Amino acid sequence: MRSYRLIASVIILGLASPIASPPAHAIGCLSGGAAGAAAGHLANHGIIGAIGGCIAGHAYHKHQLKQQDLQNQESYQRIQQQQQQQNQRYQ
């Protein structure tokens, strides 16, 4: 009887938690943590590997986002220059 209560409370909390909390953007941490845990497991340091992998994965994900922003800015500037050149041709 007690185990049913525990299972029911876990299910209720599991369903209510996405509603109550905002989304976490932790893609780098999750993927890095999984890789770090696997590598750390081989060296008998799974938790330390997961923590290090999370930190490294988060930093790498931030780096990728910055690179995407730079590429978007460069392509936007290139499009603006092309439009200005076309407008000058037609004037």
Secondary structure, DSSP 8 states (H G I E B T S, - for coil): -HHHHHHHHHHHHHHHHHHHS-----HHHHHHHHHHHHHHHHTT-HHHHHHHHHHHHHHHHHHHHHHHHHHHHHHHHHHHHHHHHHHHHH-
